[in-house]
């Protein structure tokens, strides 16, 4: 047997092993629908080539090639002898996933490879995350469920009546609201939403116009601002807006969009996009010195997570997730909430925008809800909520204060006495000389001056 024929048989054997590994069976004839007459022809050709492998008059040895046929019949191949023959392995099956092409890769089990599953079916990986809704999110955490329930009841009880004002923010002066707000939510109509979601607005705002809004005129001394900024250039421009308005960015709420109801690949891609974008960002900024360790009357941190996993709305929709309102209301205990570019009304909020059908806003009436008492603008907090809510952790390097000096303890480490002198440095009877200021230095024994550890007399 020639070396070339041995090499071909080895290759054929390796192919069969790989196919058996992929399909989980050694009966390849049943899986790949191999015909018996093709096997007979193949055997006859191999025997003929083995008799005279280097004879130019005989046909060169042939090796069966595995071909996967998709929805159409391939044209027959023509051998060197002029006789036409078909591929040794033919199938009319239509492959709906990539399991047959994953041999030799890490994705041997495509059922757990959600990225490959997205390529095959269009179902996004976030579709398989469990317990993402508000109703069943904390089923395994009863304390958090009770905390959320108590906060929702308190917010519903302390919310003021909904107010709304139809106004074109391009010309409306925000100072006419005559009130300072603890929470400001912006939902600007960006042109990006038209390209990616088909949302149609009467006017699309660019970031220069958004940055020109007089937000500092309606922001309280300590307040929070939330701005939806899309998924493209808005991330950078949104940060610039926060900086211009006097806010410092502290969080980034990310809306992860699922497509359970309408699986498929997104055909509305950004011009310079590399990946299919399935998320949207809402930046959060803080104004003033607000710390969760000292401002417990104004904020409750770490009650919610910074992710919103919700179904992508229908094409052309302008709606944002309702969960963003829950996050804001749980976090900030201020009752004065302003929603700019709002299209819907909500209890406890003042919505201002051109998309509202009518107006019921009155500045004096609105102010009376929150200025009757010094702390009327706060929702307050019950003892049970305070017990259940996450607290600020204690610093690890914080130690109890020592008495009498940094190293001296109760009276220093002087050699001249028992170490319990009233000055805490040189011991009983030690004069108040150069060493009487602290317990850091070791006494010379008689109060005649001090020197640092390891310092020689000649360089003292």
C-alpha angles and dihedrals in degrees: 000000000000124000092241092056091049090052091050092050091050090053091049090051092052091050091053092049092052092048091048089052092051097046096035096232139085093217096094094161091067095044098044096032096236114187121228095225089058089055090052092050091047092051092049092051092049092051092049092049092047092057095057109008095166098040110120092206093060123072117261117255113271130209123209113252121211113228128180110214119209117202096312139071115250119228114256118262118237118226127215092262092060095249115126120228134171128236113286093234119044131165136175094205120127113222114220098181140029099252092113092054100047099084113132094017135103091251096075089139107050093186090076096040102090094175092056089043088057090052091050102040108012093240108139119233092239089065089078098055109112131222097015097143124095092242099058104020098108101034092129093045109063095178092056091046090053091047092052091047093051093047092050090052092049093048092049090050096049099039117116122226115283117263130189137184126197106217140143103241091203089073104015117105109225090207088073088074087073093206141095117230132214094204128032121185119191123196103176120190100244124190088231089072090059093052097046105028105021092240112163120208130178089236131016115215122217121210094256090060092046091051090053092063113116095237095151089063092066101031117104122229090264111026145133132235127201121190129182106222106172121230107285130052090345092082091067098034091048090058090050090052091052090051093048092050093051099257128125117218113243108158143024115209109204123203109208109199120215125199103204094136096045111024117188144096119298110249095187102082129168115253094245097030120130098185134035105265114226102164142066132203135227114191121211126206135187127215120200131008103310119165126175091220095058105022100059090137090063108032138032106195129199095023094120134026126250094242130086113194108188139143116276110251122242120282109281095024121134098194124125124204115284088219091078088070091052091051092050095046093047093048104043120048093199114113099203103093126171125194113195119199086015120166100181133052123236133183112262094020136099109216119200123181147104094260095068117104097221145346137251100163120134117176097210094047092048093050092050090064094061108026103055090099133018093254098031090113091066126082093217126216136252125227092248093053091048090052095049101040120097112264131214109267120246113250111257095221094052111118134182114266115259125227120244107002144342096274105005097074108188098002110345130258102282120154096215098078147351093306095248103101120147092249092052095229123077104020129245116340095009112144119243094249131131093314098055098090101076146353094246098099130063115240121240090232101259104045093260096137134300136253132195121256113276094012114135121228092240094060098035 
